[in-house]
Amino acid sequence: MNDHPIRTDSESEKNRVLGGVLYLVATPIGNLSDITERALKVLAGVDFVAAEDTRNSGMLLQRYGISKPFVSYHEHNKRERGEEIVGRLLGGESCALITDAGTPAISDPGEDIVALSAERGVPVSSIPGACAAVTALSMSGLPTRRFVFEGFLPPSKSERRERISLLSKEVRTIILYEAPHKLKRTLEDLFTSMGERRISLCREITKLNEEVIRTTLSGAVQLYENNEPRGEYVLVIEGASDDALTDDYPGDPFEHVSVLMSSGMERMDAIKAAAKARGVSKGVFYKQYLAAEENQ
């Protein structure tokens, strides 16, 4: 894709910090040198900074000689703090929202304050930069033309397996985030539901120990049987093949639920997942399931 030629005259650059604007400022995901010149200009120009962890963000700004008032904004205070921040924006102040690493509002509580700002008529401007998902995708070796980003999987076992079951029919390349202490379990669930697929495990991106492991789901499960995962991971998984898609969902609702239960799902979770996969309400599918069960 060819964009317009880059212009460097100051009149064409959107560098001025304006009052009443929420700026989403991307920060490095590991290598502090990845901060952009424009990000530093905005951070230096806003009235205050909203950060997920004010201590981490304070060290980042200190490195570049920037001193700004901080407010904390994270998953556990986003409702009340979001209202407070938007109120200050409506009063004419400018704010830079940053996360611990990467682009705010992507798999991040910043999503909520952007929605609130849009609802209240507060302008939002994004300062592009590092994003772990896109960085991992670009070096995965898997198809990049079409992809789906799922972020972190649900924490509960049943919800996680339900989500993976739905993703097993996804033809686009799939991107997931995962913490090291959950990686083994996630890889096992992925292999159980999806079968053999290519996967790239990208860890410690942009850091000293950056590593890209290109293997298969079964190979990944075997690799971590005797090795402890270290660092934060981005998983890039091959989408379902055309051959796999020809094997449609089992025609019998009872068989469909039985397949899901064999992968470890509880009965009601499997019924819910099968109904969603078939595009029918849980109530309708449950009646179909009971009727099919009686015929077994």
C-alpha positions in Angstrom: 0.0 0.0 0.0 1.5 3.3 -1.1 0.7 6.3 1.1 1.1 9.9 0.1 4.7 11.2 0.1 6.0 12.2 3.5 6.0 16.0 4.0 8.3 17.5 6.6 7.3 21.2 6.5 5.9 22.2 9.9 2.6 23.4 8.4 1.7 19.8 7.3 2.6 18.2 10.7 -0.1 17.7 13.3 2.2 18.4 16.2 0.5 21.2 18.1 -1.1 20.1 21.4 -4.6 21.5 21.7 -6.7 22.0 24.8 -9.7 19.7 25.3 -8.1 16.8 23.3 -7.4 13.2 24.5 -4.1 12.0 23.0 -3.5 8.3 22.8 0.3 8.0 22.9 1.9 4.7 22.0 4.9 3.8 24.1 7.7 1.2 23.6 6.9 -2.4 24.2 10.4 -3.2 25.5 13.0 -1.1 23.8 12.8 2.5 25.1 14.5 3.7 21.9 11.3 2.9 20.0 9.6 6.1 21.4 8.7 8.4 18.5 9.6 12.1 18.2 6.0 13.0 18.0 5.1 11.1 21.1 7.7 13.0 23.1 6.4 16.3 21.7 2.9 15.5 22.8 3.9 14.2 26.2 5.9 17.4 26.8 3.0 19.6 25.7 -0.1 18.2 27.4 -1.4 19.4 30.7 -1.4 16.0 32.4 -0.8 12.3 31.7 -3.1 9.4 32.5 -1.2 6.2 33.0 -1.8 2.5 33.8 1.1 2.5 36.2 2.4 5.9 37.1 5.7 4.6 38.5 6.6 2.9 35.2 5.4 5.8 33.1 7.3 8.2 35.4 10.6 6.5 34.7 9.9 6.7 30.9 9.2 10.4 31.0 12.1 11.0 33.4 14.5 9.4 30.9 13.5 12.1 28.3 13.5 15.0 30.8 9.7 15.4 30.8 7.9 16.3 34.0 4.1 16.2 34.0 1.3 15.7 36.6 0.1 12.1 36.6 -3.3 10.5 37.2 -3.7 6.7 37.4 -6.1 5.1 35.0 -6.5 1.3 34.9 -8.9 -1.6 34.9 -10.0 -1.2 38.5 -10.7 2.6 38.5 -11.6 3.3 34.9 -15.2 4.2 35.5 -14.8 6.9 38.1 -11.4 8.1 36.8 -12.7 8.2 33.2 -15.4 10.6 34.2 -12.9 12.7 36.1 -10.5 12.9 33.1 -13.2 13.6 30.6 -14.5 16.4 32.9 -11.1 18.0 32.8 -10.9 17.7 29.0 -14.3 19.3 28.7 -12.9 22.1 30.9 -10.2 22.8 28.3 -7.2 20.7 29.5 -5.3 18.3 27.3 -4.4 14.8 28.4 -2.0 12.1 27.1 -3.2 8.5 27.8 -0.4 5.9 27.9 -0.4 2.3 28.8 2.5 0.2 30.4 3.6 -0.8 26.9 2.2 -0.4 23.3 -0.8 1.4 22.0 -3.5 2.5 24.4 -7.1 1.2 24.0 -5.9 -2.0 22.2 -6.8 -4.9 24.6 -6.6 -2.2 27.3 -9.0 -0.2 29.5 -8.3 2.9 27.4 -11.0 1.5 25.2 -13.6 2.7 27.7 -12.3 6.3 28.0 -12.2 6.6 24.2 -15.8 5.5 24.0 -16.7 8.0 26.8 -14.9 10.8 25.0 -16.7 10.0 21.8 -20.0 10.0 23.7 -19.3 13.4 25.3 -17.9 15.0 22.1 -14.3 15.2 23.3 -11.8 15.0 20.3 -9.4 12.0 20.4 -6.1 11.9 18.5 -3.9 8.8 18.2 -0.1 9.1 18.2 1.0 5.9 16.4 3.8 3.7 17.6 4.6 0.2 18.9 1.9 -2.5 19.0 2.9 -6.0 20.0 0.2 -7.7 18.0 1.2 -6.1 14.6 4.9 -6.4 15.4 4.6 -10.2 16.1 2.4 -10.7 13.0 4.9 -9.0 10.7 7.7 -11.4 11.7 5.6 -14.6 12.2 6.0 -16.0 8.7 2.3 -16.6 8.5 -0.2 -14.9 6.2 -0.6 -11.2 7.1 -3.2 -10.0 4.5 -6.2 -11.0 6.7 -6.0 -11.5 10.5 -8.1 -11.4 13.7 -6.8 -10.1 17.0 -8.3 -11.7 20.1 -6.1 -10.3 22.8 -6.1 -12.3 26.0 -8.4 -15.3 26.2 -11.0 -15.4 29.0 -9.6 -16.5 32.4 -12.1 -19.2 33.2 -11.6 -22.7 31.8 -15.0 -23.1 30.3 -15.1 -19.6 28.7 -11.5 -20.1 27.3 -12.3 -23.4 25.7 -15.6 -22.0 24.3 -13.7 -19.1 22.7 -11.0 -21.4 21.3 -13.7 -23.7 19.9 -15.2 -20.8 18.0 -11.8 -19.7 16.8 -11.1 -23.2 15.4 -13.3 -22.3 12.4 -11.6 -18.9 11.8 -9.9 -18.8 8.4 -7.9 -15.7 9.1 -4.5 -15.7 10.9 -5.2 -15.4 14.7 -3.3 -13.3 17.2 -3.4 -13.9 20.9 -1.6 -12.5 23.9 -0.6 -14.9 26.7 1.2 -14.7 30.0 4.0 -17.2 30.7 2.3 -19.0 33.6 -0.8 -19.7 31.4 1.0 -20.6 28.1 1.2 -24.4 28.6 -2.5 -24.7 29.3 -3.5 -22.5 26.4 -1.3 -24.4 23.9 -2.9 -27.7 25.0 -6.4 -26.3 24.6 -5.5 -24.8 21.2 -4.1 -28.2 20.0 -7.1 -30.1 21.4 -9.6 -27.9 19.6 -7.8 -26.9 16.4 -5.7 -29.9 15.7 -2.4 -29.4 13.9 -1.7 -25.8 12.8 1.4 -23.7 12.3 2.1 -21.2 15.1 4.7 -18.6 15.8 5.4 -17.9 19.4 6.9 -14.4 19.7 8.4 -13.6 23.1 10.2 -10.6 24.7 9.6 -8.5 21.5 12.2 -5.7 21.0 14.0 -6.8 24.2 17.5 -8.4 24.5 16.1 -11.9 24.6 13.6 -11.5 21.7 12.8 -14.8 20.2 10.4 -16.1 17.4 9.7 -19.8 17.6 8.0 -21.1 14.4 6.6 -24.5 14.9 3.3 -26.4 15.0 0.7 -26.6 17.8 1.8 -30.1 18.7 5.4 -29.0 18.5 4.8 -26.1 20.8 3.0 -28.4 23.4 6.0 -30.7 23.3 8.5 -27.9 23.5 7.1 -26.6 26.8 6.7 -30.0 28.4 10.3 -29.8 29.5 10.9 -26.0 29.2 9.4 -23.3 31.4 7.9 -20.3 29.4 9.7 -17.0 30.1 8.5 -13.5 29.2 5.3 -12.2 27.7 4.1 -14.0 24.5 2.2 -13.1 21.4 0.8 -16.2 19.7 0.3 -16.0 15.9 -1.7 -19.0 14.7 -2.5 -20.2 11.2 -6.2 -19.9 10.3 -8.4 -22.9 9.4 -7.7 -24.5 6.0 -10.3 -25.0 3.3 -10.1 -28.7 3.9 -10.9 -28.3 7.5 -13.9 -26.1 6.7 -15.4 -28.8 4.5 -15.8 -30.8 7.6 -18.8 -28.8 8.8 -20.2 -28.9 12.3 -21.8 -32.3 13.1 -25.3 -32.3 11.7 -26.7 -33.8 14.8 -26.8 -31.4 17.8 -26.1 -34.2 20.2 -23.0 -35.2 18.3 -21.8 -31.6 18.1 -22.1 -31.2 21.9 -20.4 -34.5 22.4 -17.4 -33.4 20.3 -17.1 -30.3 22.4 -17.4 -32.2 25.7 -14.7 -34.6 24.5 -12.3 -31.6 24.4 -13.0 -30.9 28.1 -16.0 -28.6 28.1 -18.8 -29.0 30.6 -22.2 -30.0 29.1 -24.0 -26.6 29.4 -20.9 -24.7 28.2 -20.7 -27.1 25.2 -24.4 -26.5 24.4 -23.9 -22.7 24.6 -20.8 -22.9 22.3 -22.5 -25.1 19.8 -25.5 -22.8 19.6 -23.3 -19.8 19.0 -21.3 -21.6 16.3 -24.6 -22.5 14.5 -26.0 -19.0 14.8 -29.1 -20.0 16.8 -30.3 -19.1 20.3 -29.3 -21.2 23.2 -33.0 -22.0 23.9 -33.8 -23.2 20.4 -30.6 -25.2 20.2 -31.2 -26.8 23.6 -34.6 -28.1 22.4 -32.9 -29.5 19.3 -30.2 -31.1 21.5 -32.8 -32.8 23.8 -34.7 -34.1 20.8 -31.5 -35.5 19.3 -30.5 -37.0 22.7 -33.8 -39.0 22.9 -33.0 -40.6 19.5 -29.6 -41.9 20.6 
